[in-house]
Amino acid sequence: MLAAFRTAGSVLCGSGAGHRSGAILNLFALENLEAAVALHFMWYNFGRVHQTLRVTPAMEAGVSDHVWTLDEVVGLLK
């Protein structure tokens, strides 16, 4: 996904020194978005008990044996 953004970003931002800073800022925004989406999916599958399953999807799939706390999820970032 990052490589696709770099290609599209260079087309959208054009060429020249004036546009490079905008492309770099867009790249950092994309990296932040990727991290936010990863955290969301991690929490959704490991930390949130679903009403219909009454367990987390990870527990239902046998990947985890407990409901993860937010500290455990964030601890993966370190």
Secondary structure, 3 states (H helix, E strand, C coil): CHHHHHHHHHHHHCCCHHHHHHHHHHHHHHHHHHHHHHHHHHHHHHCCCCCCCCCCHHHHHCCCCCCCCHHHHHHCCC
